[in-house]
Amino acid sequence: MFLERFRLDGRTAFVTGGGQGIGLSCAQALAEAGAKVTIADRDEALLESTITSLKAKNYDAAGVVLDVTDSDAVTRAADRMWSIEGRIDILINNAGIARSETSAEDVCDEHWLNVLDVNLNGTFWCARAFGRHMLRQESGAIVNIGSMSGFIVNRPQPQSYYNASKAAVHQLTKSLAAEWAPRGVRVNAVAPTYIATPLNAFADKQSEMYRRWIDGTPQGRLGDPDEVASVVLFLSSDAASLMTGSIVLADGGYSCW
Ligand code: NDP
């Protein structure tokens, strides 16, 4: 009985930035639990190879080229999914970027705006567009990918723009959750530690920064994308039916110190 509550058979899911990294793991987890998954990413070639590999594993997956910063395109994608599927059950707001500057004094206007545009605006455009359909059907689960750095200031160099964008995603999560709970839509977030994905590829493994990431984590390692996806799967499922407005840390203990 309990395991059934984690199943997603007959549900539809939309995962942004799902061509690689955490988003891809989330798409796999949801598909393995029985959902029909649509993956959005902005690189068509990446998307095609991802969908081919998921179909080879017999997952029910389709792809759509989408830049989440384009509000009109996001609305069209949501409306199209609704008209094809007749329902939208799960949205994973995963698309996000970071930039390599760590000191605030070095951050150029363009990078500040890019990071806010993808991480915060993109999350809102998608929540609003897909959420409208969920509200209409009076059910749905949205999971935003936040970050532990929305809570804590990361060492050795805070990335002020990234941290601010993720703190805003956490507050957006709680605000939407409170607003939409009476209408059957749950909104939660996962706040991961450093995860081994292309996003962190800028960090040299021999560098002082990388060593401090590891040393600052009680578990003594980076996280794996699948470990984030497991939490996302839980929050997307009926197993988390009492949860809304939660920001779930998956940080290897980083924030304990
Ligand atoms: P990756 O860079 O590995 O994957 C993110 C995917 O999202 C990429 O394919 C990227 O495409 C895509 N993407 C970026 N911008 C857009 C956009 N505007 N529209 C559509 N797709 C887009 O990142 P991760 O898997 O590491 O990160 C996923 C999420 O997890 C992000 O929100 C990130 O902030 C968050 N996170 C990551 C952590 C980590 O340590 N890795 C820690 C905590 C949170 P492209 O390659 O073209 O940019």
Residues whose N, C-alpha, C, O or C-beta is under 5 A from the ligand:
A	BS01	NDP	G17 G19 Q20 G21 I22 G23 A40 D41 R42 D43 L66 D67 V68 T69 N94 A95 G96 I97 V118 I145 G146 S147 P192 T193 Y194 I195 T197 P198 L199
